[in-house]
């Protein structure tokens, strides 16, 4: 089994920054796709950013130029640096990793969610 543990959420003023991290641990070999999703109250979960094992990235239009996704393959960790935060960025943020388990099987895993609130 594999667990994803997120950290870094909190309350920040508009224009501020936060850095989210998500570390995978357990019976795993490597991760392919890693990403961050978010879900605001009353809305469906949406993709914020994703990064592949070769470093290819893509972002939602609403965060392009403000957020940066990165990964540390040795630590099975994905980060999301969020700058110039806006109130509309307020949501619960979930990390995602496509993990190859020690059994050789590929499985999708999700973090428990971390709340980001942007408010003055």
C-alpha positions in Angstrom: 0.0 0.0 0.0 1.1 3.6 -0.7 0.2 6.7 1.3 0.3 10.3 0.1 0.8 13.0 2.8 0.3 16.6 2.0 1.5 19.7 3.8 1.7 23.4 3.4 -1.9 24.7 3.2 -3.2 27.5 5.3 -4.5 31.1 5.4 -2.8 33.8 3.3 -3.7 37.3 2.2 -4.3 38.1 -1.5 -1.1 38.5 -3.3 0.7 36.1 -0.9 2.4 32.8 -1.5 2.2 29.3 -0.3 4.1 26.1 -1.1 2.3 22.8 -1.0 4.1 19.5 -0.8 3.0 15.9 -1.2 5.2 12.9 -0.3 4.5 9.3 -1.2 5.7 6.4 0.9 5.1 2.7 1.2 5.4 -0.2 -1.2 6.3 1.7 -4.3 9.0 1.9 -7.0 8.4 5.1 -8.8 5.7 7.6 -9.9 4.8 8.7 -13.4 2.2 11.5 -13.5 1.9 13.7 -10.5 -0.5 16.5 -10.1 -2.6 18.9 -8.0 -6.3 19.3 -8.1 -8.6 21.6 -6.2 -12.2 21.7 -5.2 -13.9 24.9 -4.1 -17.1 24.9 -2.2 -20.0 24.1 -4.5 -17.7 23.3 -7.4 -16.4 20.1 -9.0 -12.8 19.1 -8.6 -10.5 20.6 -11.2 -6.9 20.0 -12.4 -4.6 22.8 -11.3 -1.2 21.5 -12.6 0.5 18.2 -13.5 4.0 17.0 -14.2 5.2 13.9 -15.9 8.3 11.9 -15.1 10.1 13.5 -18.0 9.4 17.0 -16.6 6.6 17.9 -19.0 4.1 20.2 -17.3 0.8 21.8 -17.9 -1.4 24.2 -16.0 -4.9 25.4 -15.8 -5.3 28.7 -17.5 -6.4 30.4 -14.3 -3.1 29.7 -12.6 -0.6 29.8 -15.5 2.2 32.2 -14.7 1.4 32.2 -10.9 1.8 28.6 -9.9 4.8 26.3 -10.5 4.7 22.5 -10.1 7.9 20.6 -9.5 9.0 17.1 -8.4 11.7 15.3 -6.6 11.8 11.8 -7.9 14.3 10.5 -5.3 11.9 11.6 -2.5 8.7 10.7 -4.4 7.5 14.2 -3.7 5.6 16.8 -5.8 5.4 20.5 -4.9 3.2 23.3 -5.9 4.5 26.8 -5.5 1.6 29.3 -5.5 2.4 33.0 -5.9 0.1 36.0 -6.3 -2.7 34.2 -4.7 -6.3 35.4 -5.3 -9.4 34.8 -3.3 -10.7 32.6 -6.1 -7.8 30.2 -5.4 -9.5 29.3 -2.1 -10.2 25.5 -2.2 -9.1 22.2 -0.8 -6.1 21.1 -2.8 -5.5 17.4 -3.4 -2.3 15.8 -4.7 -2.3 12.9 -7.1 0.4 10.4 -8.0 0.3 7.6 -10.5 2.4 5.0 -8.7 4.2 1.9 -9.7 3.9 -0.4 -6.7 6.6 -3.0 -5.8 4.2 -5.6 -7.3 4.8 -3.9 -10.7 1.2 -2.7 -10.9 0.4 0.9 -11.6 -2.2 2.5 -9.3 -3.6 6.0 -8.8 -3.3 7.5 -5.3 -4.7 10.7 -3.8 -3.7 12.8 -0.8 -6.1 13.6 2.0 -6.5 17.2 0.9 -5.1 20.5 2.3 -7.1 23.6 2.7 -5.9 26.9 1.2 -7.8 30.0 2.1 -7.0 33.4 0.5 -8.6 36.2 2.3 -7.8 39.6 3.9 
